[in-house]
Amino acid sequence: MSKDVVVILAALNLEYEAVRRKLAGPQVHRHERGTRFEVGTVQGTSCRVALGLTNKGNHSAAVIAERAIQEFSPVAVLFVGVAGALWDTARLGDVVMATHVYAYHGGTSEDDGLKARPRVWEAAHGISQLGLHLARVNDWADDAPGHGRAPQVRFGAIAAGEIVQNSTISAEARWIRQHYNDALAIEMEAAGVAQAGHLNGAPVAIIRGISDRADGTKSSAKDRNWQPRAAANAAAFATRLAVELVGEQEQIAMSQADRAHTADRPKGHVSNTAHNSTVGIMAGSVKESRVHVNAGPKVTGPADLVAELDGFREHLKRHHAEGALDDDTHREALAELGFARRAARESTPESSKRATMALKRLRGLIAEFPELVARLAPLVVAAGDLS
């Protein structure tokens, strides 16, 4: 699994573009069978997103979703776009995140009517919990002057079928509301993506902006007005969720690296690192002991921190040249260092947080090199102090 990539898929160009506007530096990535993805980072973060277009329908969505999972081994797959509301619970412009997905076209036709035989996929617990948290925090929506109230996130079932549902009185509309009356929204791709995620062991989240009420108004001027707004709202929530998912994976990786480093430390070894402080040791007997006392750099502003980061780059290069740091780790470390450097130069509270997170991720990459960790520690503190 790649710890910094989230796959986001959409069925319509309108939905695709809503997500793409959230990305910085998207680059085309071509699958060997011709499918094109664009890989970029969520603006202002280091979270990478592989964006793909599935076109309409569960079958196409399943094929492209599986292809994306095999190609990128992502943290998760998010399917993002618009949907019709089945009930008044979700208002136009709101976002629905699926707790579970119904493939409602499963059934058997008998003399006394059509009997439902649905397939159901539940959302991954971790993603559901994170989605609920973001909804409570409620700072994910874009500012939209003139658009009235802020959108809300709703959690519930989503029904996925093979036809466009645009009626409340047709036989099928009545059948759906009778057998799937807990579904908040209806669309045409979620079941395919959910099945692909299930077969490949990839967590899936279905995130839909409500653009209509599946009531015969899909081609109206009102629907054309709400579609881009609903798609934008879904994209805003999905990209925020992607950033949080990647952040969690990075924290897990850092924690594992710290535990591994502690476990690998020889018994009886004491390593003391002091920054602008005094270290005293009292012992009746000391054998093969080492004490490292490193004076931390004096950082009074962004320029000082940038200079120190430039100096740290040279230490990384030296470890790489000596063969201690492999090519992949060296490349990833330089990328995080560059991200921290750019954030430090912006000199804002938000950029300070980004710089600190980048340096913490860097610390995880170099956890097995005590000398580098010791040199980096005061820079992590200094980045936080700039806020």
N, C-alpha and C positions, 0 to 999 in steps of 0.2 A: 504494500500500500504506500502510495506517495503521500507524505504528511502535509504537503502544502498545495495540493490541487483538488479543487471541487469541480465536478462536471455540472454544467447547467444546460438543460435542453429546453427548446421551445418548439411549438408546432407551426406557428405563423411568423412571417417576416416582421409584423408589427411587434410581436412579443420578443423576437430575437433582438430587434433594434433597441427595445427598451432596456434589455440587459446590457447590450453592447455599449450603450452610452455610459454605463457605470464602470467601464473598463479603461485602463490606461495601456497604451502600446499594444493593442491586439495584433498578433501575428498569425498568419495562416499555417495550420498544421494539417497536412494531407494524409489520410489513412491510405494504406496500400490498395484498398478497393475503391478509392475515389472519393469517399466521404470527406468533406472539408469541415474542419473545426477552426475556431480562432482562439488562441491562448493569450490572455493578458492578465493584468493584476487589477484587483478592485482599487479604484482611485484612492490614494492616500494610505495604502496598506501594502503588505508583501504577499497577500493572499492571491494565489494564482487560480484563474478560472478557465476551464476549457469549455467553450460555448459551441453548441451544435444545433442544427435545425433538423427536426424529424419529419415535418409535414404532417398532415392530418391522419388520424386513425391509430388504434392501438397496435396494429400489426407493424406498421412502419416505426412507431415509437419504440416498440420492443427491440426491433433489429438495431436501430441506431443507438439505443441505450446500451445494449450488450456490446456493440462495437466500441463505444466510448469507454465502457468499464474495462474492456480488455486492453485498450490502447493506453489509458492513463492511470489505471489502478487508483482511483480517486478516494479521498476521504469519504465522500458521499456523492450521490446524484440528486440534483434538484430539478424537478420539472416545473416550469414557470410559464404562466400565461393567463388567459382569461377563461371565465366559465359563466354559465347561467345559474341564477339562484332558483332553488325549488320552493323556498319558503321566504317569508318576510324577515326571518332572523338576521340574514346578512343583507346589508343595504348596498346600493350601487357604489362602487369604489372601494368597498371593504375587501379585505384579503382573507381567504379561507385556506388554512393549512390542514391537510387531511390527517385525521387520527387513524382512519382506515379507508381503503378503496374497495368499492364493489364493482365487479364486472357483471353488470346487471343483465346482459343478454343471455346468460346461461339459463336454461329452462327446459321443460318438457311440455309438449302440447298434448292434452288429453281431451276426452269428450266433454268434460265439464270445465274446460278452460286451460289457460297457460299457467303452469306451476313453476315458480321461481326455483332455480338451482344456481345461486350465485357463487362466485369465487370471491374470497375476501383476503386482502393483505393489510396487516396492521403496520403502521409507521414504526420505525425503529425507536426504542424507548429513549435513547440518548438525544436523538434529534427532536423528539416531541418535547422532552424536558427543556431543551435549549430554546425551542420555539416559544414555549409558554413563558420562559424567563424574559425573552426579548419583548414579548407582548406586554408583560408587566412593566418593564422598563419604559417602553413606549417612546423611544427616541429614534426610531428607524425611518420614519416617513420623511419624504422630501418636503421642503417648504413649497407650498403651492398657492400663492396669492390669488384670491378671487375664486378659489375652488371650494370655499365653504369649510365645513367641518373636516377634521383630520380623519383619515381612514382608520378603522379598527381591524384587529386580527380575530377571526373566529376559528374555532377548532371543532371539527366534526367529520362525518363521513362525506366522501365524494363518490358519486356514481359515474361510471365510465361505460359508454356503449359504443355502437358503431354507426349511429346516425345523429344528425343535428336535431336536437330537441327544441322545437319552437312553438309549443302549444301547451295549454293547460287543460284542454278539453278533449283532446284526441284519446283514442282507446289506450295507446301506449303511455301517454302522459298520465292518465288515471291509474294505469297498472303500476307505473314506477312509483307514484306517490302512495299507492296502497302497500306495496311490498318493500319499499325502501324509504319509509317516511322519516327516517332519521338523517337522510342525506341532505346536506346543506346546499350542495351545488352539483351540477351535471356537466360532463364534458366527454371527450372522445379519445384520450391518450393515456390517462393515469394507470389504467389496468396493465397496459403493455409495459410501461416503465417499471411498475411495481413487480411484475413477473420477472423482468430482466434482472432487477436488483436481487430478488429472492434467489434466482438460480445461480447468481455469481457472488453471493455473500456481500453485496454492497448496500449500505444504508440508503434509503430513498426518502425524499420528502416531496410531496406534491403541494405546490403553492399557487393558488389561483386568485386573481382579482375578479370581482363580480362586475360584469359589464352589461348584463341584461337579466331578465327574469324568465327566460325560456317560455315566453307567453305570446309569441307572435310578433314581437317588436324587434327582432334581430336585425332587420334591414332598415330600420327607421333612422331618422336623423339623430334621435336621442341615443340610439345604440352606437352610431358612428362617433358621437361625442364622448361616450363613456368608455369605449374600447381602449383608446390610447391612455386614458387616465387609469383605468383598471390595470392595464399591462404595466404601466410605470410603477404603480403601487406594489404590485407583485414583485417586480424586479428590485425595488428598493428593499423590501423585506428579505428577499432571497439572497441578495448580495451581502446584506448585514449578517444573515445566518451563516453564509459561507465563511465570512471573516471570523466569526466566533468559532465555527467548527475547526478551522485551521489553527486558531489560537489555542484551543483545547489540546489539539494533537501536539503542538509545540511544547506546551506545558508538561504533557505526559512524557514526551521524549526527554525534556530537560530533567524531569524527576527521575526517570530511569537511568539517565547518564550519571546523575549525582549519586544514586544508590550504587551503581556499578563502580564508580570511582572510589566510593567509601569502602566497598567490599574488597576492591583490589589493593587497597593500601596495606603495606606490610604491617603485621602486628608489632607493637613496640615503637613504631615510627611516629615522631611528633614533628609536625611542620607548622611553625607559627609565622603568620604574616601580619606585620603591623604597619599601619599607615599613620604617620605623624603621631606615634605613640611610643611608649617604653615597654619592653618585654623583659620580665625577670624570670629566671629559672632557678629553683632550689632543688637539689637532688643529692642523695648520699652517694650515688654511683650513676654515671652516665656512660652508656656503651653505644657506639655507632649511631649517635644522635646528630641530627642536623637541625639548625635553626635558620630560617630565612627571614631577614628583616628587610622589607622593601618600603621605602618611603614613597607615599603616593604622590602623583603629579599635582602640581598646584594649578587648578582650573578655575578661573574667575569669570569666564564667559564662553560663548560659542566658539570664538576663534581659537581659544586655548584648547578646547575639547577637540576641534577639528585637527589641530596640530598633533595632539596626542594620538588621535586615531590614525593619522598618517604614519606616525612612528610605529604604531602597533602593526600596521600593514607590513612594515619591513621585517618584523619578527615572524609574522606568518610566512612571508616569502623565504626567510632563512630556514624555517622548519621544513618547508616544502622542498627547497633545494637540497637539504640534507637527507631527504627521503623519509622523514618522520611523519610528515603530513601528506596523505595520498592526494591524487589529483582532484577527485570528486569533493572531498572535504575542503580542500584548499579553495576550489572554485566557489562552493557554497559559502565558505567563511568570508571570502572577499566580497561576495554579493551582499551579505548581511552587513558587513563593515561599510560598504558603499552606501547602503540604505540609511544606516545610522548617521553617516557623515552628512548626507544630504538633509536629513531631518534636523540635525544639530544646527546647520547653517540657517534654517528658517527662524529659529529663536522664538518659538511660541510655546505655550503650555501643551498644546496638542502635539506639536512636533517633538517636544521633549519626551512625551510618552512613547511616541513612535521610535525615537532613537533608543530609549531604554529597552523596549521590547526587542528591537533588532539586536542589541548587544547581549541580551539574555539568550536569544536564540543562538548567537555566536558562541556564547559560553557553553551551551549544550554541545555544539559541534566540536569544541576543543577540550571537552571535559577530561580527556585522558592525558592532557599535557599540563601538569601542575605549574610549570613556569609561565605558560601563556595565560592560564586561568588567573594566576596571581597578578600578572600585569594588567589583565582586563578588569579585575574586580573594582579598582578605584574609578575606572572609566564608566562603569555601570552606575556607580554612585553619583559621579559627576554629572552624567546625563540626566539623572533624576532631579538633581539639585538645580538644573537650569529652568525648571517649570515655575 
